[in-house]
Amino acid sequence: TMPESVLEVTKKFMSNPVLISVKKDQLTLQGIKQFYVITKDRNNKVDAILDIMGGSHLPQMIIFVNSQKDAAQLCDILANHNMGSSQFHAAIMPEERVNVMKQFRAGNIRVLVATDVLSRGIDVHGVALVVNFDLPRENETYLHRIGRSGRYGRTGIAINLIEEDHLKQIEDLTLFYTTTISELPVDYKKFF
């Protein structure tokens, strides 16, 4: 999942680089159940998040949004509903990001609201659930996001909150990765 521009830079600055490629139909991570929920609008996405977070057994989770502003707003909304979370994005000072990740890895933070700065290279054993509050702008980013769950041979759940006009993007993702993204069943909490 490397853009062509990055490949060009590697050719320019590396001597004899080796490219290892994997067919995109082999990229889908095994062990991650993928679902979508159709919501009426953005406010209903918040209701869906509150429903997902309700109940006694909440797995450690990451909620992905597409902007720093949305991360801050969603954290505020969750706090107003007595549901703790922390945010993780590029506007957070590096020292604070390190502290947040340390607390998240230790399990002291259960819910992390993040932008795509967290979608690559972060491995946390306890993450069982990834929620795409916003679908990513690029298909390749989808795989990186959902890959934050189901690490180290464990199963994971990915839930995509979409409005009806984004159903086409879900269909595109299923074709792009040759995978299945099903509508979230009513009894979805059995997966946690």
NUMILUM-426942 format. One record per residue: residue number from 1; x, y, z of N, C-alpha, C in turn. Coordinates in Angstrom, 1 decimal. Each point is the difference from the previous one (the first is absolute). Layout:
# residues N
num  n_u  n_v  n_w  ca_u  ca_v  ca_w  c_u  c_v  c_w
NUM  X  Y  Z  X  Y  Z  X  Y  Z
...
This chain:
# residues 192
num  n_u  n_v  n_w  ca_u  ca_v  ca_w  c_u  c_v  c_w
1  0.8  -1.2  0.0  -0.8  1.2  0.0  0.9  1.2  0.0
2  0.9  0.1  -1.0  0.9  1.1  0.0  -0.3  0.8  -1.3
3  -0.2  1.3  0.2  -0.3  0.9  -1.2  1.1  0.0  -1.0
4  -0.3  0.2  -1.2  1.0  0.0  -1.1  1.1  1.1  0.3
5  -0.4  1.1  0.6  0.9  1.1  0.3  1.1  -0.5  0.9
6  -0.3  -0.8  1.0  0.9  -0.5  0.9  1.0  -1.0  -0.7
7  -0.5  -0.8  -0.9  0.8  -0.9  -0.7  1.0  0.8  -0.8
8  -0.4  1.1  -0.6  0.9  0.8  -0.8  1.2  0.6  0.9
9  -0.4  0.4  1.2  1.1  0.5  0.9  0.9  -1.1  0.4
10  -0.5  -1.2  0.2  1.0  -1.1  0.4  0.9  -0.3  -1.2
11  -0.5  0.0  -1.2  0.9  -0.2  -1.1  1.1  1.1  -0.1
12  -0.4  1.2  0.4  1.0  1.1  -0.2  1.1  0.0  1.1
13  -0.4  -0.5  1.2  1.0  0.1  1.1  0.5  -1.3  0.5
14  -0.5  -1.1  -0.4  0.5  -1.3  0.4  0.8  -0.7  -1.1
15  1.0  -0.7  0.4  0.7  -0.8  -1.0  -0.5  -1.4  0.1
16  -0.4  -0.5  -1.1  -0.5  -1.4  -0.2  -1.2  -0.3  1.0
17  -1.0  0.8  0.1  -1.1  -0.3  0.9  -0.7  -1.3  -0.5
18  -0.6  -0.7  0.9  -0.7  -1.2  -0.3  -1.5  0.3  0.4
19  -0.8  -0.3  -1.0  -1.5  0.2  0.2  -0.7  -1.3  0.2
20  -0.6  -0.1  1.1  -0.8  -1.3  0.3  -1.5  0.4  -0.2
21  -0.7  -0.6  -0.9  -1.4  0.3  -0.2  -0.9  -1.1  0.4
22  -1.1  0.3  0.4  -1.1  -1.0  0.4  -1.2  0.4  -0.8
23  -0.7  -1.0  -0.6  -1.2  0.2  -0.7  -1.0  0.6  1.0
24  -0.8  1.0  -0.5  -0.9  0.6  1.0  -1.1  -0.9  0.5
25  -0.3  -1.1  -0.7  -1.0  -1.0  0.5  0.6  -0.8  1.1
26  1.3  0.1  0.3  0.6  -0.7  1.1  0.3  1.0  1.2
27  -0.4  1.2  -0.2  0.2  1.0  1.1  -1.0  0.0  1.1
28  -1.2  -0.4  -0.3  -1.1  0.0  1.0  0.5  -0.8  1.2
29  -0.1  0.5  1.2  0.5  -0.6  1.2  -1.0  -1.1  0.4
30  0.5  -1.2  0.2  -0.8  -1.1  0.4  -0.4  0.3  1.5
31  -1.1  -0.5  0.4  -0.4  0.2  1.4  -0.7  1.3  0.4
32  -0.2  0.9  -1.0  -0.7  1.2  0.3  -1.4  -0.1  -0.7
33  -1.0  0.0  0.8  -1.4  0.1  -0.5  -0.3  1.4  -0.3
34  -0.5  0.3  -1.2  -0.3  1.3  -0.5  -1.5  0.3  -0.2
35  -0.4  1.1  0.6  -1.4  0.3  -0.1  -0.2  1.5  -0.3
36  -1.3  0.3  -0.4  -0.4  1.4  -0.2  -1.3  0.2  0.7
37  -0.2  1.3  0.3  -1.3  0.4  0.6  -0.4  1.2  -0.8
38  -1.2  0.0  -0.6  -0.5  1.2  -0.7  -0.7  0.9  1.0
39  0.5  1.3  0.0  -0.6  1.0  0.9  -0.7  1.1  -0.9
40  -0.9  0.7  0.6  -0.7  1.0  -0.7  0.9  1.2  -0.3
41  0.8  0.4  1.0  0.8  1.1  -0.1  1.2  -0.1  1.0
42  0.8  1.1  0.1  1.1  0.0  0.9  -0.4  -0.2  1.5
43  -1.1  0.7  0.4  -0.5  -0.1  1.3  -0.4  -1.5  0.4
44  -0.5  -0.7  -1.0  -0.3  -1.4  0.3  1.2  -0.9  0.1
45  1.1  0.5  -0.6  1.3  -0.7  0.2  0.4  0.1  1.5
46  -0.2  1.1  0.5  0.3  0.2  1.5  -0.9  -0.9  0.8
47  -1.3  -0.1  -0.3  -0.8  -0.9  0.7  0.5  -1.5  -0.2
48  0.4  -0.3  -1.2  0.5  -1.4  -0.2  1.3  -0.3  0.9
49  0.9  1.0  0.1  1.2  -0.1  0.8  -0.4  -0.2  1.5
50  -1.0  0.8  0.4  -0.5  -0.1  1.4  -0.6  -1.4  0.3
51  -0.7  -0.5  -1.0  -0.6  -1.4  0.1  1.1  -1.0  0.1
52  1.0  0.1  -0.9  1.1  -0.9  0.0  0.8  0.0  1.3
53  0.2  1.2  0.6  0.7  0.2  1.2  -0.8  -0.4  1.3
54  -1.3  -0.1  -0.2  -0.9  -0.3  1.1  0.2  -1.5  0.4
55  -0.4  -0.3  1.2  0.1  -1.4  0.4  1.2  -0.2  0.9
56  0.0  -1.2  0.5  1.0  -0.3  1.1  1.4  -0.4  -0.5
57  0.0  -0.7  -1.2  1.3  -0.5  -0.5  0.4  0.8  -1.2
58  0.8  1.0  0.2  0.5  0.8  -1.2  1.4  -0.4  -0.3
59  0.3  -0.4  -1.2  1.4  -0.3  -0.3  0.8  1.2  -0.2
60  1.3  -0.1  0.1  0.8  1.2  -0.4  -0.2  0.3  -1.4
61  -0.2  1.2  -0.4  -0.3  0.4  -1.3  0.6  1.3  -0.5
62  0.1  0.1  -1.4  0.4  1.2  -0.6  -1.1  0.4  -0.9
63  -0.4  1.3  0.1  -1.0  0.6  -0.9  0.8  1.0  -0.9
64  -0.1  -0.3  -1.3  0.7  0.8  -1.0  -0.9  1.1  -0.6
65  0.5  1.2  -0.1  -0.7  1.1  -0.6  0.9  0.6  -1.0
66  -0.5  0.9  -0.9  0.9  0.5  -1.0  0.6  1.4  0.3
67  -0.3  0.6  1.1  0.6  1.3  0.3  0.3  0.1  1.5
68  0.9  0.9  0.3  0.4  0.3  1.4  -1.2  0.6  0.8
69  -0.7  0.9  -0.7  -1.2  0.6  0.5  -1.0  -1.0  0.4
70  -0.3  -1.0  -0.8  -0.9  -1.0  0.3  0.4  -0.9  1.2
71  1.3  -0.2  0.1  0.5  -0.8  1.1  -0.3  0.7  1.3
72  0.3  1.3  0.0  -0.2  0.8  1.2  -1.5  0.1  0.4
73  -0.8  0.2  -1.1  -1.5  0.1  0.3  -0.6  -1.3  0.5
74  0.5  -1.1  -0.6  -0.6  -1.3  0.4  0.5  -0.3  1.5
75  1.2  0.3  0.3  0.5  -0.2  1.4  -0.9  0.8  1.0
76  -0.3  1.2  -0.4  -0.9  0.9  0.8  -1.4  -0.6  0.2
77  -0.5  -0.5  -1.1  -1.4  -0.6  0.0  0.1  -1.2  1.0
78  1.0  -0.9  -0.2  0.1  -1.2  0.9  0.1  0.4  1.4
79  0.8  1.1  0.3  0.2  0.4  1.4  -1.3  0.5  0.6
80  -0.8  0.7  -0.9  -1.4  0.5  0.5  -0.9  -1.2  0.3
81  0.3  -1.2  -0.5  -0.8  -1.2  0.3  0.7  -0.9  1.0
82  1.0  0.6  0.7  0.8  -0.8  1.0  0.6  -1.2  -0.6
83  0.5  0.1  -1.2  0.7  -1.0  -0.7  1.4  0.5  -0.3
84  1.0  -0.4  0.8  1.3  0.5  -0.2  0.7  -0.5  -1.3
85  0.8  0.9  -0.5  0.8  -0.3  -1.2  1.1  1.0  -0.1
86  1.0  -0.3  -0.8  1.1  0.9  -0.3  0.1  0.2  -1.5
87  0.6  1.1  -0.4  0.2  0.2  -1.4  1.4  -0.1  -0.4
88  0.2  -0.3  -1.3  1.4  -0.3  -0.5  0.0  0.5  -1.4
89  0.8  1.1  -0.2  0.1  0.6  -1.4  1.2  0.9  0.0
90  0.3  0.5  -1.2  1.3  0.7  -0.2  0.0  1.3  0.7
91  -1.1  0.6  0.4  0.0  1.3  0.8  0.4  -0.2  1.4
92  -0.1  -1.3  0.5  0.4  -0.3  1.4  1.6  0.0  0.0
93  0.5  0.7  1.0  1.5  0.0  0.2  0.6  -1.4  0.0
94  1.2  -0.2  -0.6  0.6  -1.3  0.0  0.1  -0.6  1.4
95  0.4  0.7  1.0  0.1  -0.5  1.4  -1.3  -0.5  0.5
96  -1.1  0.7  -0.3  -1.3  -0.4  0.4  -0.5  -1.3  -0.7
97  0.3  0.0  -1.3  -0.3  -1.2  -0.8  0.7  -1.3  0.6
98  1.3  0.2  0.3  0.7  -1.1  0.6  -0.7  -0.4  1.3
99  -0.4  0.9  0.9  -0.7  -0.3  1.2  -1.3  -0.7  -0.2
100  -0.8  0.5  -1.0  -1.3  -0.6  -0.3  0.2  -1.4  -0.4
101  1.0  -0.3  -0.9  0.2  -1.3  -0.5  0.5  -0.9  1.2
102  0.8  0.5  0.9  0.5  -0.8  1.1  -1.3  -0.4  0.9
103  -0.8  1.0  0.2  -1.2  -0.3  0.8  -1.0  -1.0  -0.7
104  -0.1  0.2  -1.3  -0.8  -0.9  -0.8  0.5  -1.4  0.0
105  1.3  -0.1  -0.2  0.6  -1.4  0.0  -0.2  -0.7  1.4
106  0.1  0.8  1.0  -0.2  -0.5  1.4  -1.4  -0.3  0.3
107  -1.0  0.4  -0.9  -1.4  -0.3  0.2  -0.7  1.0  0.9
108  0.7  1.1  0.4  -0.5  1.1  0.8  -1.0  0.8  -0.8
109  0.2  0.1  -1.3  -0.9  0.7  -1.0  -0.7  -1.1  -0.7
110  -1.3  -0.1  0.0  -0.8  -1.0  -0.7  -0.4  0.4  -1.4
111  -0.2  1.3  -0.2  -0.5  0.5  -1.3  0.9  1.1  -0.5
112  0.5  -0.1  -1.2  0.9  1.0  -0.6  -0.7  0.5  -1.3
113  -0.2  1.3  -0.1  -0.5  0.6  -1.2  1.1  0.6  -0.8
114  0.2  -0.5  -1.2  1.2  0.3  -0.7  -0.2  0.3  -1.5
115  1.0  0.7  -0.5  0.0  0.3  -1.5  0.9  -1.1  -0.5
116  0.3  0.1  -1.3  0.8  -1.0  -0.7  1.5  0.0  0.4
117  0.4  0.9  0.9  1.4  0.0  0.5  0.2  -1.3  0.8
118  -1.1  -0.6  0.5  0.1  -1.2  0.8  -0.3  -1.3  -0.9
119  -0.3  0.2  -1.3  -0.4  -1.2  -0.7  1.2  -0.9  -0.5
120  1.2  0.4  0.1  1.1  -0.8  -0.4  1.0  -0.1  1.2
121  0.6  -1.2  0.1  1.2  -0.2  0.8  -0.3  0.0  1.5
122  -1.2  0.0  0.5  -0.3  -0.1  1.4  -0.6  -1.3  0.3
123  0.7  -0.7  0.9  -0.5  -1.4  0.4  -0.4  0.1  1.5
124  -1.2  -0.3  0.3  -0.5  -0.1  1.4  -0.8  -1.3  0.1
125  0.5  -0.8  0.9  -0.6  -1.4  0.1  -1.4  0.0  0.3
126  -0.5  0.9  0.8  -1.4  0.0  0.5  -1.1  0.5  -0.8
127  0.4  0.6  -1.2  -1.0  0.6  -0.8  -0.9  -1.1  -0.7
128  -1.2  0.0  0.3  -0.9  -1.0  -0.6  -1.0  0.6  -1.0
129  -0.1  1.3  0.1  -1.1  0.7  -0.8  0.6  1.2  -0.6
130  -0.3  0.2  -1.3  0.3  1.2  -0.7  -1.3  0.5  -0.6
131  -0.3  1.3  0.2  -1.2  0.6  -0.5  0.4  1.1  -1.0
132  -0.4  -0.1  -1.2  0.2  1.1  -0.9  -1.2  0.9  0.1
133  0.1  1.1  0.8  -1.0  1.0  0.1  -0.2  0.7  -1.4
134  1.2  0.2  -0.6  0.0  0.5  -1.4  0.8  -1.1  -0.8
135  -0.5  -0.3  -1.2  0.7  -0.9  -0.8  1.3  0.7  -0.5
136  1.1  -0.7  -0.2  1.2  0.7  -0.4  -0.2  0.5  -1.5
137  0.9  0.9  -0.3  -0.1  0.6  -1.4  0.6  -0.9  -1.0
138  0.9  -0.9  0.4  0.6  -0.9  -1.0  -0.2  -1.5  0.5
139  -0.2  -0.8  -1.0  -0.2  -1.5  0.3  1.1  -0.6  0.8
140  1.3  0.4  -0.3  1.1  -0.6  0.6  0.0  0.3  1.5
141  -0.5  1.2  0.4  0.0  0.4  1.4  -1.0  -0.9  0.8
142  -1.0  -0.4  -0.7  -1.0  -0.9  0.7  0.7  -1.2  0.6
143  0.8  -0.7  -0.8  0.7  -1.2  0.5  0.9  0.4  1.2
144  0.7  1.1  0.0  0.9  0.4  1.1  -0.9  0.3  1.2
145  -1.1  0.6  -0.1  -0.8  0.3  1.1  -0.5  -1.2  0.7
146  -0.7  -0.9  -0.8  -0.6  -1.2  0.6  1.0  -0.9  0.6
147  1.2  0.1  -0.6  1.2  -0.9  0.4  0.5  0.4  1.4
148  -0.5  1.0  0.6  0.3  0.3  1.4  -0.6  -1.0  1.0
149  -1.1  -0.7  -0.5  -0.6  -1.0  0.8  0.4  -1.4  -0.5
150  -0.3  -1.0  0.8  0.4  -1.3  -0.5  1.4  -0.3  -0.1
151  0.9  0.6  0.8  1.4  -0.1  -0.1  0.4  -1.3  0.7
152  1.2  -0.5  -0.4  0.6  -1.1  0.7  -0.9  -1.3  0.1
153  -0.7  -0.3  -1.1  -0.8  -1.1  -0.1  -1.3  0.0  0.7
154  -0.3  1.2  0.6  -1.3  0.2  0.6  -1.1  0.4  -1.0
155  -1.2  -0.2  0.4  -1.1  0.5  -0.9  -0.3  1.4  0.2
156  -0.5  0.7  -0.9  -0.4  1.4  0.1  -1.3  0.3  -0.7
157  -0.5  1.2  0.3  -1.3  0.4  -0.6  0.3  1.4  -0.6
158  -0.5  0.2  -1.2  0.0  1.4  -0.6  -1.4  0.3  -0.3
159  -0.5  1.2  0.5  -1.3  0.5  -0.2  0.1  1.3  -0.8
160  -0.6  0.1  -1.1  0.0  1.2  -0.8  -1.4  0.7  0.1
161  0.0  1.3  0.5  -1.2  0.8  0.1  -0.1  0.8  -1.3
162  -1.1  -0.3  -0.7  -0.1  0.7  -1.3  -1.4  0.6  -0.1
163  -0.1  1.0  -0.9  -1.3  0.5  -0.4  -0.3  -0.7  -1.3
164  -1.3  -0.1  -0.4  -0.4  -0.8  -1.1  0.8  0.3  -1.3
165  0.4  1.2  -0.2  0.7  0.4  -1.2  1.5  -0.5  0.0
166  0.4  -0.6  1.1  1.3  -0.6  0.1  0.0  -1.5  -0.2
167  -1.1  -0.6  -0.2  -0.1  -1.4  -0.2  0.8  -0.5  -1.2
168  0.1  0.9  -1.0  0.8  -0.3  -1.2  1.4  -0.2  0.4
169  0.5  0.8  0.9  1.4  -0.1  0.4  0.3  -1.3  0.7
170  -1.0  -0.5  0.8  0.1  -1.3  0.6  0.1  -1.1  -1.1
171  -0.9  0.1  -1.0  0.1  -0.9  -1.1  1.3  0.0  -0.7
172  0.5  1.2  -0.2  1.4  0.1  -0.6  1.1  -0.6  0.8
173  -0.1  0.1  1.3  1.0  -0.6  0.9  -0.1  -1.5  -0.1
174  -1.2  -0.6  0.0  -0.2  -1.4  -0.1  0.6  -0.6  -1.3
175  -0.1  0.8  -1.1  0.5  -0.4  -1.3  1.6  0.2  0.1
176  0.4  1.1  0.5  1.4  0.3  0.0  0.8  -1.0  0.7
177  -0.5  -0.5  1.2  0.7  -0.9  0.8  -0.5  -1.5  -0.1
178  -1.0  -0.2  -0.8  -0.6  -1.3  -0.1  -0.4  -0.5  1.3
179  -0.8  0.7  0.7  -0.4  -0.3  1.4  -1.5  0.2  0.2
180  -0.4  -0.3  1.2  -1.4  0.2  0.3  -0.2  1.0  1.1
181  -0.8  1.0  -0.2  -0.4  1.0  1.0  -1.5  -0.1  0.1
182  -0.5  -0.6  1.1  -1.4  -0.2  0.2  -0.7  1.0  0.8
183  -1.3  0.1  -0.1  -0.7  0.9  0.9  0.1  -0.5  1.4
184  0.2  0.9  1.0  0.2  -0.4  1.4  -1.2  -0.7  0.5
185  0.1  -1.2  0.5  -1.2  -0.7  0.6  -0.4  0.6  1.3
186  -1.2  -0.2  0.3  -0.6  0.6  1.3  0.8  -0.6  1.2
187  0.4  -1.2  0.0  0.7  -0.6  1.1  1.5  0.1  -0.1
188  0.5  1.1  -0.6  1.4  0.1  -0.3  0.9  0.0  1.3
189  -0.5  0.3  1.2  0.8  0.0  1.2  0.5  -1.4  0.3
190  -0.6  -1.0  -0.6  0.5  -1.4  0.3  1.4  -0.2  -0.5
191  0.5  0.9  -0.9  1.3  -0.1  -0.6  1.1  0.6  1.0
192  -0.4  0.7  1.0  0.9  0.6  0.9  0.4  -0.9  1.1
